[in-house]
Amino acid sequence: MMCMKKKLILPFLFLLFAQFVQAQLQSKPECSNLSADIFKGWINMAAPNADPEQIKTKLPCFTSFEKEGNESKCGGGIYYEDKDFKYLVQRDYIVIGEKFKGKFNVPIMGAKRDDLFTWLGNPKLKDAQWEAYQMQYGTLIVYFNAKKLVNKIIMSTKPTELIDLCTEVN
């Protein structure tokens, strides 16, 4: 009888341990082949005004998520800190930093300020540190470092008159 109990307990303990080990070995979602389209205003076909769940489905490798709403910082966001971009979902724009881990359809990141006319034409608004371009989808804002090279990009579905930038996360 005692031998029978040992035979039953041993497989049970093995199954229990196997489930525990498997739970620790879950892979992290990956976003390979990130592609930012400057003319369409999206990353991997996820527009800044898309539903947050659609964005997370197309780009599942987010590092953090803040629910959309007025109680969230900047109205909520989906953050990809290890890839240097973020979606600010209530404000309908994407911020791309200079360490973005992806490709652009136009080599705009790191481009010289004087070279932007070739791709974008004349800016609608400009300042010493940035320029804003009217695009078919809304607004493209490019920021410059001290060497006058592009080091940050914002793509918004809103026109320049309605865009509401958040200083807390930009």
Beta strands, then each sheet from edge to edge (+ up, - down):
strand 1: 35-37
strand 2: 42-43
strand 3: 64-66
strand 4: 77-80
strand 5: 85-88
strand 6: 93-97
strand 7: 103-104
strand 8: 125-126
strand 9: 130-134
strand 10: 139-144
strand 11: 150-156
sheet 1: 2+ 1- 7-
sheet 2: 3+ 4- 5+ 6- 11+ 10- 9+ 8-
end
